[in-house]
Amino acid sequence: MIRAADYGRALFELAWQEQKDGEIGEEMARVRTILEGQPGYCRLLDSPALPREQRLLLLEQAFSSLSPYHLNFLKILCEKHAVHQYAACAQVYGQLYDQAHQILRATAITAVGMTKAQQDALVNKLTAMTGKTVKLSNVVDSRVLGGVTLRFGGVQLDGSLQARLDALRQSLAAATV
């Protein structure tokens, strides 16, 4: 079994040195989508029942358009019966890419979809706060009564109506009359 973090880091470091980190990152997003949509294909590529040469040929046929570094990375995973860990490797790669390029990925959870103006205002505020380029995604959750819960960089800021009601409930319970 491989350590996905080590493999993702190794590919990122190679791509960074060769100034191909953006190109390979985009390729990884496409390959990840393909592999996640075809779990049987991953099992086939990891199967010891299929000879190594045939598994590698399948990879070359399916992913011939990839950069050589990336294709070789996939072949290494295939040889180690670890194609199923590609998504974890890609996640580590993406985290390192974001860190190297000062990108902060944030998620705003709201009851209804945010308008473009609201998203832009939130991105501007987060950019000013962090000094990073912010990539914001909006997730609609009907359980949110109102307001917004913001998640980024391991932090959660809960400005939802439910959080405010909970805080009010706690302060009223703690108050002495």
SVG drawing of the C-alpha trace seen along z (x, -y; Angstrom):
<svg xmlns="http://www.w3.org/2000/svg" viewBox="-36 -44 49 57">
<polyline fill="none" stroke="black" stroke-width="0.4" points="0.0,0.0 1.3,-3.4 1.1,-6.6 -1.0,-8.9 0.4,-12.0 3.9,-11.1 3.0,-10.3 0.9,-13.5 3.7,-15.6 6.3,-13.9 4.3,-14.6 3.7,-18.2 7.4,-18.8 8.3,-17.5 5.7,-19.5 6.7,-22.6 10.3,-22.2 9.4,-21.8 6.9,-24.7 4.1,-22.4 2.1,-22.5 -0.9,-24.3 -1.1,-22.0 -0.8,-18.8 -3.2,-20.1 -5.8,-20.7 -5.2,-17.2 -5.5,-15.7 -9.0,-17.2 -10.1,-15.7 -8.6,-12.2 -10.0,-12.2 -13.5,-12.8 -13.0,-10.0 -11.7,-7.5 -14.4,-8.4 -17.0,-7.9 -15.6,-4.5 -14.8,-2.5 -14.8,0.7 -12.0,-0.6 -9.9,-1.4 -10.5,2.1 -9.3,3.5 -6.2,1.3 -5.4,2.5 -6.2,6.2 -3.3,8.6 -5.3,11.0 -4.6,8.8 -0.9,8.9 1.1,5.7 1.7,5.1 -2.0,5.1 -2.9,2.8 -0.2,0.3 -1.4,0.6 -4.9,-0.3 -3.6,-3.4 -1.6,-4.5 -4.6,-4.1 -7.0,-5.9 -4.7,-8.7 -2.3,-9.2 -3.0,-13.0 -1.6,-13.5 1.8,-15.1 4.5,-12.4 5.1,-13.0 1.4,-12.5 1.1,-9.4 4.2,-7.9 2.7,-8.8 -0.4,-6.8 1.7,-3.9 3.5,-3.8 0.2,-3.7 -0.9,-1.0 2.2,1.1 1.7,0.8 -2.0,1.7 -2.9,-1.7 -4.9,-3.5 -7.8,-3.5 -5.7,-6.0 -5.5,-8.5 -8.1,-10.8 -6.2,-11.0 -3.0,-11.8 -4.8,-14.5 -6.2,-16.0 -2.7,-16.4 -1.5,-17.8 -4.3,-20.3 -3.6,-21.4 0.1,-21.9 -0.8,-23.8 -3.1,-26.1 -0.5,-26.7 2.2,-27.5 0.0,-29.9 -1.6,-31.6 -5.1,-30.3 -7.8,-29.9 -10.7,-27.7 -13.8,-28.7 -17.4,-27.4 -20.4,-29.5 -23.3,-27.5 -26.6,-29.3 -30.4,-28.6 -30.7,-30.0 -28.1,-30.6 -26.0,-33.7 -26.1,-36.3 -23.0,-37.2 -22.8,-40.5 -23.0,-38.7 -20.3,-36.2 -18.1,-39.0 -18.5,-41.0 -17.6,-37.9 -14.6,-37.1 -13.4,-40.7 -13.8,-40.6 -11.9,-37.3 -9.2,-38.5 -8.7,-41.6 -8.7,-39.5 -6.3,-36.8 -4.2,-38.4 -4.9,-35.3 -6.7,-34.7 -10.1,-33.3 -12.0,-30.6 -15.5,-30.6 -18.2,-27.9 -21.7,-28.3 -23.6,-25.3 -27.3,-25.6 -28.6,-23.7 -32.3,-23.9 -31.6,-23.2 -29.9,-26.7 -32.6,-29.1 -30.8,-32.2 -27.4,-33.9 -24.3,-32.1 -21.8,-29.6 -18.4,-30.0 -15.7,-27.3 -12.1,-27.9 -8.7,-26.7 -9.9,-24.5 -12.0,-27.4 -15.7,-27.7 -17.4,-31.0 -21.1,-30.5 -23.2,-33.5 -26.3,-31.5 -29.6,-32.5 -29.6,-29.1 -26.2,-29.9 -27.5,-33.3 -30.6,-31.7 -28.4,-29.2 -26.2,-31.9 -29.2,-33.9 -30.7,-30.7 -27.5,-30.1 -27.2,-33.7 -30.8,-33.7 -30.3,-30.4 -27.2,-31.7 -28.8,-35.0 -29.9,-35.4 -33.3,-37.0"/>
</svg>
